[in-house]
Amino acid sequence: MPRTNFNELLDAGAHFGHLKRKWNPNMAPYIFMEKNGIHIIDLQKTVVKIDEAAAALKQIAKSGRKVLFVATKKQAKDIVADLAGGANMPYVVERWPGGMLTNFPTIRKAVKKMISIDKLTKESAWDNLSKREKLQITRQRAKLEKILGSIIDLTRLPAALFIVDVLKEKIAVREAQRLGIPVFAMVDTNSDPNGIDFVIPANDDASQSIKLIVGAMTQAIKEGMTERKVEREKDDDSDESEVADDLIGDESDEVEVDEVE
């Protein structure tokens, strides 16, 4: 069963592309028609691409790996923060920190700095600092939180990126491509789909379009995480059963030895 359908995407305005003069010719396979100088996206293809992307993301989540969501445009920030956060996935909705992926160890140092500040505020040494020192440290903590707070649990490079607007997030796309990290993205008619591993042709400016598609992705991720949890619980039960069988077997052997004696 498809995760979305034609009517849902239509109601969300996912079919509206950009003005014809702003189009990228590489998006031609995903354009249905032109109307009043605006390109209309083929939503039948969007439905298929959403399912393909969701299936791949589900498998990534099932394997226990992380997907980093990136959306710094105004109309997408709150939506992505809410949906990605709800799926326990890291996200970047403020300025993309240059080298976020290609210089990941440095980013992790900044995150550890933030954690060390948190520890400091709970220690007695914090009370011995002057008001000025406390203010400076608090401001530094707030600055780090704004940029890196949402990736505090990202202890290693993500298994994939999900991007809203590849044109705006071109630096993130470039870093992911350089490291061979798969890129999933909502791609509008003014963007280049080449180099994007999972293209979802859709309006990346309309908030309802973003909410619908990102929601389908995070739902797939939640399903993958749930399946992973169920399988691990089954494995634990199986291990416990094997241990119990071994213990019963050992007891039986002891009984047989006693009878022989």
For each residue, the residues with C-beta under 8 A, 3 or more apart:
1:
2: 5 47 50 51
3: 50 51 54 216 219 220
4: 8 9 46 47 50 212 213 216
5: 2 8 9 47
6: 9 10 43 44 47
7: 10 11
8: 4 5 11 12 212
9: 4 5 6 12 14 15 43 46 47 202 209 212
10: 6 7 13 14 15 43
11: 7 8 208
12: 8 9 203 206 208 209 211 212
13: 10 16 203 206 208 209
14: 9 10 41 43 46 202 203 206 209 212 213
15: 9 10 32 40 41 43 46 203
16: 13 38 40 41 203 206
17: 23 27 31 38 39 40 41 188 189 190 203
18: 22 23 38 39 188 189 190
19: 22 23 37 38 39
20: 23 34 37 38 39
21: 37
22: 18 19 189 190
23: 17 18 19 20 27 31 39 189 190
24: 27 189 190 191 192 193
25: 28
26: 192 193 194
27: 17 23 24 30 31 39 187 188 189 190 191 192 193 201
28: 25 31
29: 45
30: 27 41 42 45 46 187 189 193 199 201
31: 17 23 27 28 34 39 40 41 42 189
32: 15 40 41 42 43
33: 39 40
34: 20 31 37 38 39 40
35: 38 40
36:
37: 19 20 21 34
38: 16 17 18 19 20 34 35
39: 17 18 19 20 23 27 31 33 34 189
40: 15 16 17 31 32 33 34 35
41: 14 15 16 17 30 31 32 45 46 189 201 202 203
42: 30 31 32 45 46 201
43: 6 9 10 14 15 32 46 47
44: 6 47 48
45: 29 30 41 42 48 49 201
46: 4 9 14 15 30 41 42 43 49 50 200 201 202
47: 2 4 5 6 9 43 44 50 51
48: 44 45 51 52
49: 45 46 52 53 198 199 200 201
50: 2 3 4 46 47 53 54 200 213 216
51: 2 3 47 48 54 55
52: 48 49 55 56 198
53: 49 50 56 57 184 198 200 217
54: 3 50 51 57 58 216 217 219 220
55: 51 52 58 59 220
56: 52 53 59 60 160 182 184 198
57: 53 54 60 61 67 160 162 184 217 220 221 224
58: 54 55 61 62 220 221 223 224 227
59: 55 56 62 63 224
60: 56 57 63 65 67 159 160 221 224
61: 57 58 64 65 67 220 221 222 223 224 225 228
62: 58 59 224 225 227 228
63: 59 60 159 224 228
64: 61 228
65: 60 61 158 159 160
66: 89 90 153 154 156 158 159
67: 57 60 61 89 158 159 160 161 162 184 221
68: 89 90 91 92 151 154 158 160 161 162
69: 80 83 84 89 90 91 92 161 162 163 164 214
70: 91 92 96 161 162 163 164 169 172
71: 76 77 79 80 91 92 93 163 164 165 169 210 214
72: 76 77 92 93 94 95 96 168 169
73: 76 77 164 165 168 204 205
74: 77
75: 79 205 206 207 210
76: 71 72 73 79 80 93 164 165 204 207 210 214
77: 71 72 73 74 80 81 93 94
78: 81 82 93
79: 71 75 76 82 83 207 210 211 214
80: 69 71 76 77 83 84 91 93 164 210 214
81: 77 78 84 85 91 93 150
82: 78 79 85 86
83: 69 79 80 86 87 211 214 215 218
84: 69 80 81 87 89 90 91 150 214 218
85: 81 82 88 89 91 150
86: 82 83 218
87: 83 84 218 221 222 225
88: 85 153 225
89: 66 67 68 69 84 85 218 221
90: 66 68 69 84 150 151 153 154 158
91: 68 69 70 71 80 81 84 85 150 151
92: 68 69 70 71 72 96 97 100 150 151 172
93: 71 72 76 77 78 80 81 150
94: 72 77 146 147
95: 72 147
96: 70 72 92 100 169 171 172
97: 92 100 107 147 148
98: 103 171
99: 102 103 104 106 107 175
100: 92 96 97 103 104 107 172 175
101: 104 157 158 172 175 176 178 179 181
102: 99 175 178 179
103: 98 99 100 106 107
104: 99 100 101 107 108 156 157
105: 108 109
106: 99 103 109 110
107: 97 99 100 103 104 110 111 148 151
108: 104 105 111 112 155
109: 105 106 112 113
110: 106 107 113 114 144 148
111: 107 108 114 115 144 148 151 152
112: 108 109 115 116
113: 109 110 116 117 144
114: 110 111 117 118 141 144 145 148 149 152
115: 111 112 118 119 152
116: 112 113 119 120
117: 113 114 120 121 137 140 141 144
118: 114 115 121 122 141
119: 115 116 122 123
120: 116 117 123 125 126 137
121: 117 118 126
122: 118 119 126
123: 119 120 126
124: 127 128
125: 120 128 129
126: 120 121 122 123 129 134
127: 124
128: 124 125
129: 125 126 133 134 137
130: 133 134
131: 134 135
132: 135 136
133: 129 130 136 137
134: 126 129 130 131 137 138
135: 131 132 138 139
136: 132 133 139 140
137: 117 120 129 133 134 140 141
138: 134 135 141 142
139: 135 136 142 143
140: 117 136 137 143 144
141: 114 117 118 137 138 144 145
142: 138 139 145 146
143: 139 140 146 147
144: 110 111 113 114 117 140 141 147 148 149
145: 114 141 142 148 149
146: 94 142 143 149
147: 94 95 97 143 144
148: 97 107 110 111 114 144 145 151 152
149: 114 144 145 146 152
150: 81 84 85 90 91 92 93
151: 68 90 91 92 107 111 148 154
152: 111 114 115 148 149
153: 66 88 90
154: 66 68 90 151 158
155: 108
156: 66 104
157: 101 104 179 181
158: 65 66 67 68 90 101 154 161 181
159: 60 63 65 66 67 181 182
160: 56 57 60 65 67 68 181 182 183 184
161: 67 68 69 70 158 172 173 176 181 182 183 184 185
162: 57 67 68 69 70 184 185 214 217
163: 69 70 71 166 169 172 173 183 184 185 186
164: 69 70 71 73 76 80 169 185 186 204 210 214
165: 71 73 76 168 169 185 186 188 191 204 205
166: 163 169 170 173 183 185 187 191 192 193 196
167: 170 188 190 191 192
168: 72 73 165
169: 70 71 72 96 163 164 165 166 172 173
170: 166 167 173 174
171: 96 98 174 175
172: 70 92 96 100 101 161 163 169 175 176
173: 161 163 166 169 170 176 177 183 185 195 196
174: 170 171 177 178
175: 99 100 101 102 171 172 178 179
176: 101 161 172 173 179 181 182 183
177: 173 174 180 181 183 195
178: 101 102 174 175
179: 101 102 157 175 176
180: 177
181: 101 157 158 159 160 161 176 177
182: 56 159 160 161 176 197 198
183: 160 161 163 166 173 176 177 195 196 197 198
184: 53 56 57 67 160 161 162 163 196 197 198 200 217
185: 161 162 163 164 165 166 173 196 198 199 200
186: 163 164 165 200 202 204 209 210 213 214
187: 27 30 166 191 193 196 199 200 201 202 204
188: 17 18 27 165 167 191 201 202 203 204 205
189: 17 18 22 23 24 27 30 31 39 41 201
190: 17 18 22 23 24 27 167
191: 24 27 165 166 167 187 188 204
192: 24 26 27 166 167 195
193: 24 26 27 30 166 187 196 199 201
194: 26
195: 173 177 183 192
196: 166 173 183 184 185 187 193 199
197: 182 183 184
198: 49 52 53 56 182 183 184 185
199: 30 49 185 187 193 196
200: 46 49 50 53 184 185 186 187 213
201: 27 30 41 42 45 46 49 187 188 189 193
202: 9 14 41 46 186 187 188 209 213
203: 12 13 14 15 16 17 41 188 206 209
204: 73 76 164 165 186 187 188 191 209 210
205: 73 75 165 188 209
206: 12 13 14 16 75 203 209 210
207: 75 76 79 210 211
208: 11 12 13 211 212
209: 9 12 13 14 186 202 203 204 205 206 212 213
210: 71 75 76 79 80 164 186 204 206 207 213 214
211: 12 79 83 207 208 214 215
212: 4 8 9 12 14 208 209 215 216
213: 4 14 50 186 200 202 209 210 216 217
214: 69 71 76 79 80 83 84 162 164 186 210 211 217 218
215: 83 211 212 218 219
216: 3 4 50 54 212 213 219 220
217: 53 54 57 162 184 213 214 220 221
218: 83 84 86 87 89 214 215 221 222
219: 3 54 215 216 222 223
220: 3 54 55 57 58 61 216 217 223 224
221: 57 58 60 61 67 87 89 217 218 224 225
222: 61 87 218 219 225 226
223: 58 61 219 220 226 227
224: 57 58 59 60 61 62 63 220 221 227 228
225: 61 62 87 88 221 222 228 229
226: 222 223 229 230
227: 58 62 223 224 230 231
228: 61 62 63 64 224 225 231 232
229: 225 226 232 233
230: 226 227 233 234
231: 227 228 234 235
232: 228 229 235 236
233: 229 230 236 237
234: 230 231 237 238
235: 231 232 238 239
236: 232 233 239 240
237: 233 234 240 241
238: 234 235 241 242
239: 235 236 242 243
240: 236 237 243 244
241: 237 238 244 245
242: 238 239 245 246
243: 239 240 246 247
244: 240 241 247 248
245: 241 242 248 249
246: 242 243 249 250
247: 243 244 250 251
248: 244 245 251 252
249: 245 246 252 253
250: 246 247 253 254
251: 247 248 254 255
252: 248 249 255 256
253: 249 250 256 257
254: 250 251 257 258
255: 251 252 258 259
256: 252 253 259 260
257: 253 254 260 261
258: 254 255 261
259: 255 256
260: 256 257
261: 257 258
